[in-house]
Amino acid sequence: MKLDNRKNMLEEPKADYKKAEEDLLRKALSSSYTERFHAMTRLMKLNMVLKSAKIIHKK
């Protein structure tokens, strides 16, 4: 992080999204079929829960 005295603003370092995406793809490709299956079933279960969720706003 760097403090810019002229604007008095804090500048965050730039994120490297391309490298992060490549790292996620490498990690996904190195997982076994069983791990992929379990991840997919977890996502399917979460989808079912979120579909049935009701959001209620109270004043």
C-alpha positions in Angstrom: 0.0 0.0 0.0 1.2 3.4 -0.9 0.0 6.8 0.5 -0.3 9.5 -2.0 0.1 12.9 -0.2 -1.2 15.0 -3.1 -4.6 13.3 -3.2 -4.5 12.0 0.4 -5.7 8.7 -0.9 -4.5 5.1 -0.2 -3.7 3.1 -3.3 -4.1 -0.7 -3.1 -1.7 -2.9 -5.1 -3.1 -4.1 -8.4 -4.4 -7.7 -8.4 -3.1 -10.1 -10.9 -6.4 -11.7 -12.0 -4.8 -13.6 -14.9 -2.4 -15.5 -12.7 -5.0 -16.2 -10.1 -7.3 -17.7 -12.8 -4.5 -19.8 -14.1 -3.6 -21.0 -10.6 -7.3 -22.0 -10.0 -7.3 -23.9 -13.3 -4.1 -25.8 -12.4 -5.5 -26.7 -9.0 -8.8 -27.9 -10.6 -6.9 -30.0 -13.2 -4.8 -31.7 -10.6 -7.8 -32.9 -8.6 -9.0 -36.5 -9.0 -12.4 -37.4 -10.4 -13.6 -38.3 -6.9 -12.7 -34.9 -5.6 -14.5 -33.3 -8.6 -17.6 -35.4 -7.9 -17.7 -34.5 -4.3 -17.3 -30.8 -5.1 -20.1 -30.9 -7.7 -22.5 -32.7 -5.3 -21.7 -30.0 -2.6 -22.6 -27.3 -5.2 -25.8 -29.1 -6.1 -26.9 -29.4 -2.5 -26.1 -25.7 -1.9 -28.1 -24.8 -5.0 -31.1 -26.8 -3.7 -30.9 -25.0 -0.3 -30.6 -21.6 -1.9 -33.5 -22.2 -4.3 -35.8 -22.9 -1.3 -34.6 -20.0 0.8 -37.1 -17.2 1.5 -35.8 -13.7 2.4 -38.0 -11.8 4.8 -37.5 -8.1 5.5 -38.6 -6.7 8.9 -39.0 -3.0 9.6 
